[in-house]
Amino acid sequence: MENHGLSDKVKGAVNKTKGEAKDQYGNATGDAEKQAEGKMDKIKGDVQEKIGKMKDDRH
């Protein structure tokens, strides 16, 4: 059984959640580097989710 884009969508959701946590932590502590890292993780998650959706749409 193929999962098509499911694994990409799950990885994307995990990265978005991780990124949100880092972003909020950085915001709360004034750590601009951690906040930027969180924003990058969220972007990475968005891209992974879109790749997963594209894979699903192809099948």
C-alpha positions as CSV (number, residue, x, y, z in Angstrom):
1,M,0.0,0.0,0.0
2,E,1.4,3.4,-1.0
3,N,1.1,6.4,1.2
4,H,1.6,8.8,-1.7
5,G,2.2,12.2,0.0
6,L,1.2,11.3,3.6
7,S,4.7,11.1,4.9
8,D,5.6,14.5,3.4
9,K,2.4,16.0,4.9
10,V,3.2,14.5,8.4
11,K,6.8,15.8,8.2
12,G,5.5,19.2,7.2
13,A,3.1,19.3,10.1
14,V,5.8,18.4,12.6
15,N,8.2,21.0,11.2
16,K,5.5,23.7,11.3
17,T,4.7,22.8,15.0
18,K,8.4,22.7,15.9
19,G,8.9,26.1,14.1
20,E,5.9,27.7,15.9
21,A,7.4,26.6,19.3
22,K,10.8,28.0,18.4
23,D,9.3,31.2,17.1
24,Q,7.2,31.7,20.2
25,Y,10.2,30.9,22.5
26,G,12.4,33.3,20.6
27,N,9.7,36.0,20.9
28,A,9.2,35.4,24.6
29,T,12.9,35.4,25.4
30,G,14.0,38.1,22.9
31,D,16.2,35.5,21.0
32,A,16.0,36.8,17.4
33,E,18.1,33.9,16.2
34,K,15.7,31.3,17.7
35,Q,12.8,33.2,16.3
36,A,14.3,33.2,12.8
37,E,15.1,29.5,13.1
38,G,11.4,28.9,14.0
39,K,10.2,30.9,11.0
40,M,12.5,28.8,8.7
41,D,11.1,25.6,10.1
42,K,7.5,26.8,9.5
43,I,8.4,27.6,5.9
44,K,10.1,24.2,5.5
45,G,6.9,22.6,6.9
46,D,4.7,24.5,4.5
47,V,6.8,23.3,1.5
48,Q,6.7,19.7,2.7
49,E,3.0,19.8,3.1
50,K,2.6,21.2,-0.4
51,I,4.8,18.5,-1.8
52,G,2.7,15.9,-0.1
53,K,-0.5,17.4,-1.5
54,M,1.0,17.4,-5.0
55,K,1.9,13.7,-4.7
56,D,-1.6,12.9,-3.5
57,D,-3.1,14.9,-6.5
58,R,-1.0,12.9,-9.0
59,H,-2.6,9.6,-7.9
